[in-house]
Amino acid sequence: MTTDAEQLLRGAGLRVTRPRLAVLDAVHAHPHADTESIIGAVRRGLPDVSHQAVYDSLHTLTAAGLVRRIQPSGSVARYESRVDDNHHHVVCRSCGAIADVDCAVGHAPCLTASDDSGFRIDEAEVIYWGLCPACSTAPTPK
């Protein structure tokens, strides 16, 4: 029986390997996870997988467009499986939580540049910053 992850890998022209399957599953299960969190999730199913195998898998999956890498300012790289749209992110300044924000316009690139300098723009990346609900209601330290 072929899994969805196997079909995604084959559809992207990639060889199906246990580390790639595990990394893809971890990214789907843990949106916006950093590399160390992904390594931990992968090792729950593949205890002997190396750091390098996870890094290589993330690189390959990102290059194939199966995973998206984001890196908000001041943060380590994060990975997500939502790749088929041009959505944005909101980041908590206090705890670093990240959530998806759909396009304001509804289709890529979601924004119109004031001057495109001759480029054919197909994507816009926006990061909203603020406080998440938990941090905005937390008592301030005295």
MDTraj code that builds the backbone (N, CA, C; nanometers):
import mdtraj as md
import numpy as np

residues = "MET THR THR ASP ALA GLU GLN LEU LEU ARG GLY ALA GLY LEU ARG VAL THR ARG PRO ARG LEU ALA VAL LEU ASP ALA VAL HIS ALA HIS PRO HIS ALA ASP THR GLU SER ILE ILE GLY ALA VAL ARG ARG GLY LEU PRO ASP VAL SER HIS GLN ALA VAL TYR ASP SER LEU HIS THR LEU THR ALA ALA GLY LEU VAL ARG ARG ILE GLN PRO SER GLY SER VAL ALA ARG TYR GLU SER ARG VAL ASP ASP ASN HIS HIS HIS VAL VAL CYS ARG SER CYS GLY ALA ILE ALA ASP VAL ASP CYS ALA VAL GLY HIS ALA PRO CYS LEU THR ALA SER ASP ASP SER GLY PHE ARG ILE ASP GLU ALA GLU VAL ILE TYR TRP GLY LEU CYS PRO ALA CYS SER THR ALA PRO THR PRO LYS".split()
xyz = np.array([
    [0.0843, -0.1183, 0.0000],
    [0.0000, 0.0000, 0.0000],
    [0.0891, 0.1250, 0.0000],
    [0.0633, 0.2168, -0.0886],
    [0.1407, 0.3399, -0.1011],
    [0.0779, 0.4485, -0.0150],
    [0.1612, 0.5153, 0.0643],
    [0.1127, 0.6235, 0.1494],
    [0.1120, 0.7549, 0.0721],
    [0.0440, 0.8543, 0.1287],
    [0.0429, 0.9871, 0.0684],
    [0.1841, 1.0447, 0.0592],
    [0.2644, 1.0226, 0.1642],
    [0.4013, 1.0745, 0.1641],
    [0.4828, 1.0097, 0.0524],
    [0.4660, 0.8801, 0.0329],
    [0.5373, 0.8122, -0.0758],
    [0.4963, 0.8691, -0.2111],
    [0.3690, 0.8948, -0.2276],
    [0.3190, 0.9517, -0.3533],
    [0.3763, 1.0917, -0.3757],
    [0.3846, 1.1713, -0.2684],
    [0.4421, 1.3055, -0.2807],
    [0.5875, 1.2979, -0.3257],
    [0.6641, 1.2079, -0.2635],
    [0.8051, 1.1935, -0.2997],
    [0.8200, 1.1483, -0.4437],
    [0.7461, 1.0463, -0.4813],
    [0.7553, 0.9965, -0.6190],
    [0.7084, 1.1020, -0.7187],
    [0.6026, 1.1742, -0.6844],
    [0.5511, 1.2793, -0.7724],
    [0.6519, 1.3910, -0.7955],
    [0.7420, 1.4109, -0.6978],
    [0.8467, 1.5126, -0.7100],
    [0.9731, 1.4552, -0.7728],
    [0.9670, 1.3277, -0.8124],
    [1.0827, 1.2638, -0.8739],
    [1.1903, 1.2250, -0.7751],
    [1.1526, 1.2096, -0.6488],
    [1.2494, 1.1743, -0.5447],
    [1.2391, 1.0267, -0.5086],
    [1.3529, 0.9718, -0.4694],
    [1.3567, 0.8350, -0.4213],
    [1.2895, 0.8300, -0.2840],
    [1.2136, 0.7263, -0.2586],
    [1.1463, 0.7094, -0.1308],
    [1.2439, 0.6421, -0.0343],
    [1.2789, 0.7155, 0.0719],
    [1.3661, 0.6604, 0.1754],
    [1.2973, 0.6753, 0.3107],
    [1.3362, 0.5931, 0.4063],
    [1.2765, 0.6030, 0.5396],
    [1.3006, 0.7399, 0.6036],
    [1.4237, 0.7956, 0.5961],
    [1.4417, 0.9296, 0.6544],
    [1.3551, 1.0366, 0.5875],
    [1.3433, 1.0348, 0.4559],
    [1.2593, 1.1338, 0.3875],
    [1.1135, 1.1196, 0.4288],
    [1.0652, 0.9957, 0.4362],
    [0.9270, 0.9733, 0.4797],
    [0.9067, 1.0243, 0.6222],
    [1.0011, 0.9932, 0.7102],
    [0.9893, 1.0348, 0.8498],
    [0.9952, 1.1862, 0.8645],
    [1.0840, 1.2503, 0.7897],
    [1.0950, 1.3970, 0.7954],
    [0.9673, 1.4604, 0.7412],
    [0.9185, 1.4121, 0.6297],
    [0.7955, 1.4662, 0.5714],
    [0.6791, 1.4508, 0.6691],
    [0.6678, 1.3337, 0.7320],
    [0.5619, 1.3121, 0.8316],
    [0.5780, 1.4066, 0.9509],
    [0.7027, 1.4269, 0.9967],
    [0.7272, 1.5155, 1.1111],
    [0.6901, 1.6600, 1.0788],
    [0.7234, 1.7056, 0.9591],
    [0.6895, 1.8431, 0.9204],
    [0.5379, 1.8592, 0.9106],
    [0.4695, 1.7588, 0.8569],
    [0.3228, 1.7653, 0.8495],
    [0.2606, 1.7656, 0.9894],
    [0.3189, 1.6898, 1.0809],
    [0.2633, 1.6781, 1.2161],
    [0.2978, 1.7973, 1.3052],
    [0.4071, 1.8677, 1.2729],
    [0.4547, 1.9772, 1.3577],
    [0.4836, 2.1011, 1.2735],
    [0.3796, 2.1732, 1.2305],
    [0.4015, 2.2928, 1.1481],
    [0.4886, 2.3951, 1.2204],
    [0.5781, 2.4562, 1.1457],
    [0.6672, 2.5617, 1.1942],
    [0.7704, 2.5103, 1.2950],
    [0.8005, 2.3803, 1.2892],
    [0.8997, 2.3222, 1.3792],
    [1.0406, 2.3569, 1.3328],
    [1.1306, 2.3716, 1.4290],
    [1.2709, 2.3933, 1.3944],
    [1.3382, 2.2582, 1.3694],
    [1.4617, 2.2629, 1.3242],
    [1.5322, 2.1405, 1.2864],
    [1.5473, 2.0452, 1.4045],
    [1.5827, 2.0965, 1.5209],
    [1.6006, 2.0095, 1.6373],
    [1.4699, 1.9388, 1.6752],
    [1.3585, 2.0096, 1.6655],
    [1.2281, 1.9470, 1.6947],
    [1.1963, 1.8393, 1.5923],
    [1.2302, 1.8642, 1.4677],
    [1.2061, 1.7655, 1.3629],
    [1.2935, 1.6430, 1.3856],
    [1.4198, 1.6647, 1.4226],
    [1.5083, 1.5516, 1.4523],
    [1.4483, 1.4676, 1.5652],
    [1.4005, 1.5318, 1.6697],
    [1.3382, 1.4598, 1.7813],
    [1.2170, 1.3798, 1.7378],
    [1.1321, 1.4406, 1.6554],
    [1.0122, 1.3705, 1.6075],
    [1.0501, 1.2523, 1.5186],
    [1.1486, 1.2713, 1.4314],
    [1.1919, 1.1639, 1.3424],
    [1.2510, 1.0490, 1.4231],
    [1.3290, 1.0810, 1.5254],
    [1.3952, 0.9765, 1.6054],
    [1.2983, 0.8947, 1.6894],
    [1.1777, 0.9427, 1.7104],
    [1.0784, 0.8607, 1.7804],
    [1.0417, 0.7378, 1.6972],
    [1.0472, 0.7522, 1.5649],
    [1.0178, 0.6388, 1.4768],
    [1.1411, 0.5730, 1.4193],
    [1.2487, 0.6508, 1.4041],
    [1.3759, 0.6010, 1.3506],
    [1.4876, 0.6417, 1.4476],
    [1.5051, 0.5685, 1.5568],
    [1.5986, 0.6105, 1.6609],
    [1.7435, 0.6278, 1.6149],
    [1.7840, 0.5571, 1.5113],
    [1.9237, 0.5619, 1.4680],
    [1.9509, 0.6617, 1.3561],
    [1.8510, 0.7398, 1.3163],
    [1.8722, 0.8344, 1.2063],
    [1.9711, 0.9424, 1.2509],
    [2.0603, 0.9792, 1.1615],
    [2.1615, 1.0802, 1.1948],
    [2.1061, 1.2214, 1.1750],
    [2.1714, 1.3162, 1.2419],
    [2.1380, 1.4571, 1.2193],
    [2.1521, 1.4894, 1.0713],
    [2.2624, 1.4415, 1.0112],
    [2.2898, 1.4734, 0.8719],
    [2.1808, 1.4217, 0.7791],
    [2.1270, 1.3030, 0.8074],
    [2.0199, 1.2479, 0.7235],
    [1.8954, 1.3365, 0.7309],
    [1.8667, 1.3909, 0.8487],
    [1.7512, 1.4802, 0.8635],
    [1.7779, 1.6123, 0.7915],
    [1.8974, 1.6697, 0.8099],
    [1.9328, 1.7937, 0.7399],
    [1.9260, 1.7738, 0.5878],
    [1.9824, 1.6635, 0.5403],
    [1.9798, 1.6356, 0.3965],
    [1.8368, 1.6203, 0.3458],
    [1.7539, 1.5513, 0.4230],
    [1.6139, 1.5320, 0.3833],
    [1.5402, 1.6648, 0.3787],
    [1.5609, 1.7490, 0.4787],
    [1.4957, 1.8802, 0.4792],
    [1.5387, 1.9619, 0.3582],
    [1.6672, 1.9600, 0.3268],
    [1.7178, 2.0329, 0.2102],
    [1.6545, 1.9802, 0.0815],
    [1.6508, 1.8486, 0.0659],
    [1.5950, 1.7871, -0.0545],
    [1.4454, 1.8154, -0.0665],
    [1.3728, 1.8020, 0.0431],
    [1.2279, 1.8258, 0.0408],
    [1.1956, 1.9724, 0.0137],
    [1.2783, 2.0628, 0.0665],
    [1.2591, 2.2059, 0.0410],
    [1.2872, 2.2379, -0.1054],
    [1.3979, 2.1840, -0.1567],
    [1.4341, 2.2085, -0.2974],
    [1.3285, 2.1529, -0.3928],
    [1.2635, 2.0449, -0.3539],
    [1.1603, 1.9827, -0.4379],
    [1.0252, 2.0515, -0.4233],
    [1.0136, 2.1468, -0.3297],
    [0.8878, 2.2181, -0.3100],
    [0.7858, 2.1426, -0.2267],
    [0.8298, 2.0389, -0.1563],
    [0.7379, 1.9625, -0.0716],
    [0.7302, 2.0194, 0.0693],
    [0.8289, 2.0993, 0.1051],
    [0.8385, 2.1618, 0.2367],
    [0.8812, 2.3062, 0.2144],
    [0.8330, 2.3946, 0.2977],
    [0.8716, 2.5358, 0.2899],
    [0.9554, 2.5705, 0.4115],
    [1.0657, 2.6399, 0.3891],
    [1.1544, 2.6858, 0.4957],
    [1.1269, 2.8330, 0.5181],
    [1.1024, 2.8688, 0.6426],
    [1.0859, 3.0094, 0.6781],
    [1.1865, 3.0417, 0.7880],
    [1.2271, 3.1672, 0.7964],
    [1.3199, 3.2075, 0.9022],
    [1.2926, 3.3515, 0.9410],
    [1.1967, 3.3700, 1.0327],
    [1.1701, 3.5058, 1.0802],
    [1.2957, 3.5645, 1.1436],
    [1.3109, 3.6944, 1.1343],
    [1.4268, 3.7636, 1.1892],
    [1.4485, 3.7238, 1.3350],
    [1.5728, 3.6870, 1.3676],
    [1.6064, 3.6505, 1.5044],
    [1.5694, 3.5084, 1.5417],
    [1.5229, 3.4307, 1.4466],
    [1.4785, 3.2941, 1.4735],
    [1.5600, 3.1950, 1.3920],
    [1.5626, 3.0713, 1.4385],
    [1.6224, 2.9647, 1.3588],
    [1.5261, 2.9285, 1.2466],
    [1.5740, 2.8554, 1.1490],
    [1.4883, 2.8120, 1.0380],
    [1.3772, 2.7230, 1.0907],
    [1.2614, 2.7383, 1.0325],
    [1.1430, 2.6575, 1.0649],
    [1.0923, 2.5971, 0.9349],
    [1.0180, 2.4878, 0.9458],
    [0.9696, 2.4173, 0.8275],
    [0.8207, 2.3923, 0.8390],
    [0.7543, 2.3976, 0.7232],
    [0.6110, 2.3723, 0.7189],
    [0.5765, 2.2989, 0.5907],
    [0.4620, 2.2332, 0.5934],
    [0.4185, 2.1559, 0.4767],
    [0.3194, 2.2316, 0.3900],
    [0.2763, 2.3481, 0.4334],
    [0.1815, 2.4285, 0.3555],
    [0.2593, 2.5042, 0.2485],
    [0.2653, 2.4459, 0.1284],
    [0.3503, 2.5006, 0.0230],
    [0.2741, 2.5434, -0.1018],
    [0.1499, 2.5085, -0.1139],
    [0.0774, 2.5330, -0.2389],
    [0.0070, 2.6667, -0.2466],
    [0.0333, 2.7539, -0.1516],
    [-0.0287, 2.8854, -0.1564],
    [0.0743, 2.9892, -0.1119],
    [0.0388, 3.1130, -0.1213],
    [0.1288, 3.2218, -0.0839],
    [0.0785, 3.2835, 0.0460],
    [0.0755, 3.2032, 0.1539],
    [0.0293, 3.2552, 0.2822],
    [0.1442, 3.3238, 0.3563],
    [0.1103, 3.3892, 0.4641],
    [0.2067, 3.4650, 0.5433],
    [0.2094, 3.4113, 0.6860],
    [0.2812, 3.4794, 0.7744],
    [0.2951, 3.4329, 0.9117],
    [0.2833, 3.5468, 1.0110],
    [0.2398, 3.5109, 1.1319],
    [0.2390, 3.6023, 1.2445],
    [0.3276, 3.5380, 1.3508],
    [0.4168, 3.6195, 1.4091],
    [0.5151, 3.5690, 1.5050],
    [0.5013, 3.6449, 1.6362],
    [0.5005, 3.5709, 1.7468],
    [0.4936, 3.6335, 1.8790],
    [0.6321, 3.6839, 1.9181],
    [0.6397, 3.8111, 1.9532],
    [0.7663, 3.8724, 1.9949],
    [0.8163, 3.8168, 2.1274],
    [0.7280, 3.7617, 2.2077],
    [0.7657, 3.7150, 2.3398],
    [0.8093, 3.5682, 2.3396],
    [0.7229, 3.4777, 2.2930],
    [0.7532, 3.3343, 2.3014],
    [0.7978, 3.2728, 2.1696],
    [0.7827, 3.3467, 2.0587],
    [0.8259, 3.2952, 1.9293],
    [0.7252, 3.2076, 1.8581],
    [0.6051, 3.1946, 1.9119],
    [0.5020, 3.1138, 1.8453],
    [0.4759, 3.1692, 1.7054],
    [0.4472, 3.0783, 1.6119],
    [0.4223, 3.1179, 1.4732],
    [0.2892, 3.0599, 1.4292],
    [0.2098, 3.1394, 1.3593],
    [0.0827, 3.0928, 1.3038],
    [0.0724, 3.1392, 1.1589],
    [-0.0047, 3.0668, 1.0804],
    [-0.0281, 3.1024, 0.9411],
    [-0.1310, 3.2135, 0.9311],
    [-0.1132, 3.2996, 0.8318],
    [-0.2075, 3.4066, 0.7998],
    [-0.2353, 3.3973, 0.6508],
    [-0.3610, 3.3821, 0.6142],
    [-0.3957, 3.3736, 0.4727],
    [-0.3759, 3.5077, 0.4038],
    [-0.3642, 3.5018, 0.2720],
    [-0.3451, 3.6224, 0.1911],
    [-0.4601, 3.7202, 0.2106],
    [-0.4258, 3.8465, 0.2136],
    [-0.5272, 3.9515, 0.2264],
    [-0.6086, 3.9645, 0.0981],
    [-0.5480, 3.9369, -0.0162],
    [-0.6145, 3.9522, -0.1448],
    [-0.6782, 3.8218, -0.1903],
    [-0.6190, 3.7086, -0.1539],
    [-0.6773, 3.5809, -0.1889],
    [-0.6012, 3.5010, -0.2924],
    [-0.5054, 3.5621, -0.3603],
    [-0.4261, 3.4883, -0.4577],
    [-0.2853, 3.5473, -0.4638],
    [-0.1919, 3.4653, -0.5030],
    [-0.0523, 3.5105, -0.5096],
    [-0.0374, 3.6206, -0.6142],
    [0.0409, 3.7202, -0.5905],
    [0.1306, 3.7360, -0.4770],
    [0.0704, 3.8084, -0.3571],
    [-0.0555, 3.8266, -0.3490],
    [-0.1258, 3.8842, -0.2334],
    [-0.1060, 4.0339, -0.2152],
    [0.0011, 4.0869, -0.2656],
    [0.0308, 4.2292, -0.2537],
    [0.0794, 4.2802, -0.3884],
    [0.0642, 4.4067, -0.4104],
    [0.1156, 4.4677, -0.5322],
    [0.2298, 4.5608, -0.4940],
    [0.3455, 4.5379, -0.5533],
    [0.4623, 4.6208, -0.5241],
    [0.4418, 4.7605, -0.5816],
    [0.4910, 4.8613, -0.5108],
    [0.4776, 4.9976, -0.5615],
    [0.5614, 5.0171, -0.6875],
    [0.6723, 4.9438, -0.6992],
    [0.7557, 4.9470, -0.8188],
    [0.8168, 4.8089, -0.8343],
    [0.7785, 4.7360, -0.9376],
    [0.8273, 4.5993, -0.9552],
    [0.9639, 4.5919, -1.0232],
    [1.0205, 4.7053, -1.0625],
    [1.1522, 4.7129, -1.1269],
    [1.1660, 4.6166, -1.2437],
    [1.0555, 4.5889, -1.3100],
    [1.0579, 4.5005, -1.4252],
    [1.0455, 4.3526, -1.3916],
    [1.0392, 4.3194, -1.2627],
    [1.0256, 4.1804, -1.2226],
    [0.8833, 4.1313, -1.2463],
    [0.8670, 4.0051, -1.2751],
    [0.7352, 3.9414, -1.2779],
    [0.7178, 3.8755, -1.1414],
    [0.6525, 3.9429, -1.0513],
    [0.6402, 3.8980, -0.9120],
    [0.5340, 3.7893, -0.9023],
    [0.5703, 3.6787, -0.8350],
    [0.4751, 3.5685, -0.8180],
    [0.4535, 3.5308, -0.6720],
    [0.5244, 3.5983, -0.5821],
    [0.5096, 3.5655, -0.4405],
    [0.5460, 3.6862, -0.3561],
    [0.4766, 3.7027, -0.2439],
    [0.5099, 3.8075, -0.1473],
    [0.5237, 3.7403, -0.0116],
    [0.6252, 3.7779, 0.0632],
    [0.6457, 3.7205, 0.1958],
    [0.6283, 3.8305, 0.2990],
    [0.5310, 3.8102, 0.3870],
    [0.4997, 3.9082, 0.4891],
    [0.5052, 3.8384, 0.6244],
    [0.5675, 3.9031, 0.7212],
    [0.5654, 3.8516, 0.8578],
    [0.5067, 3.9605, 0.9456],
    [0.3993, 3.9259, 1.0131],
    [0.3370, 4.0155, 1.1099],
    [0.3975, 3.9828, 1.2465],
    [0.4245, 4.0839, 1.3257],
    [0.4827, 4.0654, 1.4585],
    [0.3876, 4.1194, 1.5637],
    [0.3820, 4.0546, 1.6774],
    [0.2976, 4.0995, 1.7876],
    [0.3088, 4.0033, 1.9036],
    [0.2071, 3.9998, 1.9864],
    [0.2024, 3.9074, 2.0991],
    [0.0901, 3.8075, 2.0778],
    [0.1194, 3.6797, 2.1009],
    [0.0176, 3.5757, 2.0882],
    [-0.0834, 3.5917, 2.2019],
    [-0.1973, 3.5239, 2.1946],
    [-0.2985, 3.5385, 2.3010],
    [-0.2453, 3.5062, 2.4408],
    [-0.1633, 3.4031, 2.4533],
    [-0.1112, 3.3662, 2.5855],
    [-0.0184, 3.4728, 2.6413],
    [0.0687, 3.5266, 2.5573],
    [0.1623, 3.6290, 2.6042],
    [0.0964, 3.7641, 2.6257],
    [-0.0059, 3.7953, 2.5487],
    [-0.0695, 3.9262, 2.5645],
    [-0.1571, 3.9331, 2.6899],
    [-0.1939, 3.8184, 2.7453],
    [-0.2753, 3.8182, 2.8674],
    [-0.1930, 3.7804, 2.9905],
    [-0.0651, 3.7482, 2.9708],
    [0.0214, 3.7130, 3.0828],
    [0.0484, 3.8380, 3.1671],
    [0.0536, 3.8212, 3.2991],
    [0.0848, 3.9369, 3.3844],
    [0.2269, 3.9873, 3.3563],
    [0.2426, 4.1178, 3.3578],
    [0.3750, 4.1755, 3.3345],
    [0.4580, 4.1628, 3.4611],
    [0.5870, 4.1312, 3.4467],
    [0.6733, 4.1191, 3.5658],
    [0.6943, 4.2542, 3.6316],
    [0.7052, 4.2514, 3.7625],
    [0.7243, 4.3761, 3.8388],
    [0.8671, 4.3953, 3.8762],
])
top = md.Topology()
chain = top.add_chain()
for i, resn in enumerate(residues, 1):
    res = top.add_residue(resn, chain, resSeq=i)
    for name in ("N", "CA", "C"):
        top.add_atom(name, md.element.get_by_symbol(name[0]), res)
traj = md.Trajectory(xyz[None], top)
